Amino acid sequence: MRRQGLLYFAFFAVFFSVGAGAVGAAVLCDDFVRYCRSKHYVHEAQLSVQHLQALNADYDGLLEQLESNPDLLKRIAPVMLGTRPDDPCAIYPRARAQELAVARKALMEETDPEAAETPIPAWLRRCSQPTRRIALFIAGAGLIIISLVCFTPQEQNLSRVCQGPK
């Protein structure tokens, strides 16, 4: 009799916990999706901050070089302003429009379009569909009802427990 009670308790615990988990997942599905998105946005923001810090460090280094070496400004100015350099002995090749278009295309291909999309786990995407969400809720509620109806102590056992040992 004691083994049967332990077996009933084990079945009750398993069925009830799985059912409660399914109902909880169905109810909290939107919150899980929002959590995944916000986690992704925080990660993107951290990457952006790191990128901006690296750019700031590069610009600080360039400013230090400009302050320490004034000739550097003479070499960089024609490139930045788009003018011809004054040095008659040097050859400065100019990029053609085709070469610039190829370089632009290569840079655009480097950016991953999937990186912009929020990475939501596949199981969460499936569970967030309305029909599957309703089915998950009904299945979970069914498991809870089965566990409460089939695996609770019977009345005669309850009366014996309430009266105490004889």
C-alpha distance (Angstrom), angle and dihedral (degrees) to the residues before:
residue distance angle dihedral
M1 . . .
R2 3.81 . .
R3 3.83 91.4 .
Q4 3.76 90.3 51.5
G5 3.80 89.8 52.7
L6 3.81 91.5 50.3
L7 3.79 90.2 48.0
Y8 3.82 90.8 49.8
F9 3.80 89.7 48.9
A10 3.81 91.6 49.8
F11 3.81 92.0 49.9
F12 3.80 90.7 45.2
A13 3.81 91.7 50.7
V14 3.81 94.0 47.8
F15 3.81 96.7 44.2
F16 3.80 93.9 42.6
S17 3.81 95.2 46.8
V18 3.81 93.7 47.0
G19 3.79 90.5 46.8
A20 3.79 92.9 47.3
G21 3.80 90.0 48.1
A22 3.81 91.5 51.1
V23 3.80 92.7 48.2
G24 3.79 90.9 45.9
A25 3.81 91.9 49.4
A26 3.81 91.2 49.2
V27 3.79 92.5 49.3
L28 3.82 96.9 42.0
C29 3.81 97.2 40.5
D30 3.82 94.4 108.5
D31 3.79 90.4 49.6
F32 3.81 90.8 51.5
V33 3.82 90.1 51.5
R34 3.82 91.2 49.2
Y35 3.80 89.6 48.1
C36 3.82 92.1 52.8
R37 3.80 91.6 47.7
S38 3.79 94.4 48.1
K39 3.80 90.6 46.8
H40 3.81 88.4 52.7
Y41 3.82 92.1 48.2
V42 3.81 91.2 50.5
H43 3.80 89.9 51.2
E44 3.82 91.1 49.4
A45 3.80 90.6 48.9
Q46 3.81 91.0 51.3
L47 3.80 90.6 50.5
S48 3.80 90.0 48.7
V49 3.81 91.5 50.6
Q50 3.80 90.7 49.6
H51 3.81 90.2 49.5
L52 3.81 91.5 49.6
Q53 3.80 91.1 48.4
A54 3.80 89.7 52.2
L55 3.81 90.1 50.0
N56 3.80 90.7 49.3
A57 3.80 90.3 51.0
D58 3.82 90.1 49.9
Y59 3.79 92.2 49.6
D60 3.80 91.4 46.8
G61 3.79 89.3 52.1
L62 3.81 90.8 48.8
L63 3.81 91.6 49.4
E64 3.80 90.4 50.5
Q65 3.81 89.8 51.1
L66 3.80 91.1 48.7
E67 3.80 91.2 51.1
S68 3.79 93.5 47.3
N69 3.82 97.4 41.1
P70 3.85 116.1 36.0
D71 3.83 91.8 -178.6
L72 3.78 88.6 67.4
L73 3.79 89.6 68.7
K74 3.80 90.6 55.2
R75 3.80 90.2 54.0
I76 3.81 95.8 44.7
A77 3.81 98.7 42.2
P78 3.84 97.4 74.2
V79 3.78 91.5 50.5
M80 3.79 94.0 47.0
L81 3.79 95.2 43.8
G82 3.80 95.9 38.8
T83 3.78 95.5 -124.0
R84 3.78 129.2 133.5
P85 3.81 115.2 -93.8
D86 3.79 119.2 -113.4
D87 3.81 95.4 -130.7
P88 3.83 107.2 104.9
C89 3.81 93.8 -170.4
A90 3.80 96.9 57.7
I91 3.78 126.9 80.7
Y92 3.79 116.1 -141.7
P93 3.78 113.8 -169.9
R94 3.77 117.3 -146.7
A95 3.77 122.4 -141.8
R96 3.78 116.6 -118.7
A97 3.78 123.2 -130.9
Q98 3.81 91.1 -109.9
E99 3.79 92.1 54.0
L100 3.79 90.9 48.8
A101 3.81 90.8 49.4
V102 3.82 91.2 51.3
A103 3.80 91.0 48.6
R104 3.82 91.4 47.9
K105 3.81 90.8 49.8
A106 3.81 91.1 50.1
L107 3.79 91.1 50.8
M108 3.79 91.9 48.4
E109 3.80 90.8 51.4
E110 3.80 89.8 54.4
T111 3.78 91.5 64.3
D112 3.77 107.5 85.4
P113 3.82 113.6 -135.6
E114 3.80 90.5 -156.6
A115 3.80 90.2 58.5
A116 3.81 89.2 66.8
E117 3.80 90.5 53.9
T118 3.78 116.2 84.8
P119 3.82 110.5 -109.4
I120 3.79 105.0 -127.4
P121 3.81 115.9 173.5
A122 3.80 114.9 -105.4
W123 3.81 93.7 -120.7
L124 3.80 90.4 54.0
R125 3.79 92.1 48.4
R126 3.80 89.5 52.3
C127 3.80 93.3 46.0
S128 3.79 92.6 49.4
Q129 3.79 92.9 62.4
P130 3.83 106.7 106.4
T131 3.82 97.5 -126.3
R132 3.79 94.0 47.5
R133 3.77 90.8 44.1
I134 3.81 91.5 54.7
A135 3.80 90.6 45.6
L136 3.81 90.5 50.2
F137 3.80 91.1 50.3
I138 3.82 92.6 48.9
A139 3.81 92.6 46.4
G140 3.80 91.2 49.2
A141 3.79 92.3 47.8
G142 3.80 89.1 48.4
L143 3.80 91.3 53.5
I144 3.80 91.0 49.5
I145 3.81 91.2 50.3
I146 3.82 91.9 46.8
S147 3.78 91.0 50.4
L148 3.80 92.5 48.7
V149 3.80 95.2 45.5
C150 3.78 102.1 38.8
F151 3.78 105.1 31.4
T152 3.80 105.7 40.5
P153 3.80 120.9 104.8
Q154 3.77 115.5 -89.2
E155 3.82 121.3 -113.8
Q156 3.79 96.1 -106.5
N157 3.78 90.0 55.1
L158 3.78 90.3 48.8
S159 3.77 93.3 52.7
R160 3.77 90.0 51.3
V161 3.81 91.1 50.1
C162 3.81 92.8 47.9
Q163 3.82 93.9 49.6
G164 3.76 93.1 51.6
P165 3.81 128.1 -139.9
K166 3.81 118.1 -31.6
